[in-house]
Amino acid sequence: MLRIGIIGVSGYTGVELARILSGHAEVEITVATSRQYEGKPLADVYPSLRGCLDIVCDNPAGEEFAERADFFFTAVPHKTAMDIVPSLLAAGKKVVDLSADYRLGDVAVYEQWYQPHSSSELLAEAVYGLPELYRNAIRQCRLAANPGCYPTSVILGLAPLLREKLIDPDTLIIDSKSGTSGAGRSASVATLYCEVADGFRPYKVGGIHRHIPEMEQELSKLAGRGITVSFTPHLLPVSRGILSTMYAGLAADIDLDAVHRLYRRTYDAEHFVRLCPKGCLPATQHVRGSNFCDIGLALDRRTGRIIVVSAIDNIVKGAAGQAVQNMNLMNGFPETTGLTGAPFFP
């Protein structure tokens, strides 16, 4: 059994990792850290885990927890991760980092959007952990940078069109909506029930959301040229889910049947990407609790635009599920191990 350490188990991403890994046939969670809940059973913090896990939250020194597991997930905020990951790698461990600290290959871009980077020497080594794009590199790496939730939905939605140069990247507009779990578990007035329920609002409007450089980095690679995106996120009054709607002008005369054929060729062998039938579009309730990304397509002939809609669960395919997918690849397990459950419905 592979011994697993979850650094930062008490947030929504950390507990989702614990939930998924509790049913994984090849692993055992041996370390689960939380400063806030040190000494407390994780099932007392999250009663949903009663009878599934008996791990106690711990807060050991770095050297100690490195000895107690073989593989680590760092489910901590940016800046915190870069202080932990180097010592884990130095101890010979493999890591999936769920923060933003190793997603951007250019340290100057990272520091423009976040803060000074204390282990920028690892940026060239870290592999962007989107298996549908970088599966072979992930298999060989010791540090996978788990993608952000919004970028996962956007990159998977646009990859086939950009690779085939079927859209004009300069016309690209991305409109995304997320459930409130994307804001984390820390108390905030903005995510109180009375602030969110029965409402719907944008936030971080005007090109200031920190997932923008991550999207631009990966979309530019796919297009073979620099891309600047117009991205607006919104907060939905639901707990889970992301729905991203992407609009772009067509760069070629192509019909919807041909676009569907392209997406089928791209994703038919991908277990976790599901193309909706022509005339159907994704919905967050159809991927809830799963590692699936559902994609739907439409053409607007009047404006000459293609519309791509993608839906994911932001804390599964957008975080913990994709992290486990990466762990499976990094350790030679079947990629779908622990992740084959159908979505929750209703």
Summary of the structure (lengths in Angstrom):
residues: 346
radius of gyration: 19.7
end to end distance: 34.4
largest distance: 62.6
contacts: 1186
relative contact order: 0.14
helix: 36%
strand: 21%
